[in-house]
Amino acid sequence: MEKKHFNVGKILVRVFPNRNEMGKSAADDIAERINRIIRSRGEANVVFASAPSQNEMLENLKNKEVDWKKVRAFHMDEYINLREDHPAGFGNFLDRALYKFVTFKECHYMRGGGPEETVKRYTQLMEKYPPDLVILGIGENAHLAFNDPPVADFNDPLLVKLVELDEPCRKQQVNDGAFAHIDEVPKTAITLTIPCLLKIPEKVAIVPGPRKADAIFNTLTGPISTACPASILRNHQSTIYLDVDSAAKVDKLSG
């Protein structure tokens, strides 16, 4: 059951007592959105985030009544120089969490071929199949996808690009349990850019846990700046799902 909700700019913030309640509600919302898009357009193009923050939502989403055969699946970022079968790979994460349980119309990975080739191919896919819905996470450094503060660009002319990961982002991957030590975390990645994400009509972010409290506070109360990439969501219609831990520092915003 939802604990509270409130608006900050164009963001609808929904707060839940725990991660499980948050995940169930987010999955209901996302399934309804996908089904509505399919009814309207005959198919849906959906971009998925790949992180433990999504676990509860994905666990519920895989069991929803959705015509997955009418859905094209994309993901928003991927490491460079990580072996293709590494369990920390984001495509592999989505395989384990969702893709193996449902049958998509198409499923597009950021792997196979060199980085520049992958950027070109994924750019073409974003142009050919403009996404209808993006399911976002927000990083501990408030990144969107792998648009960390040093490389985030609200006016980026590109849809997909190569980036260097900053240290807080790489530390988060260790905190998430994807790698044992920061030295194992790749230093470069492929990501959808912030303009690419923002032009997607429907945006839902799932952001639980105490380690996200500072990022949420800065996203909702600080300057809209690339120093806090997720702050740009305040200018764009979106919904953010929080648990009480990630919402701890913004609890009083709702009055």
Secondary structure, 3 states (H helix, E strand, C coil): CCCEEEEECCEEEEEECCHHHHHHHHHHHHHHHHHHHHHHHCCEEEEECCCHHHHHHHHHHCCCCCCHHHEEEEECEEECCCCCCCCCCHHHHHHHHHHCCCCCCEECCCCCCCHHHHHHHHHHHHHHCCCCEEEECCCCCCCECCECCCCCCCCCCCCEEEEECCHHHHHHHHHCCCCCCHHHCCCEEEEECHHHHHCCCEEEEECCCHHHHHHHHHHHHCCCECCEHHHHHHHCCEEEEEECCCCHHHHHHHC
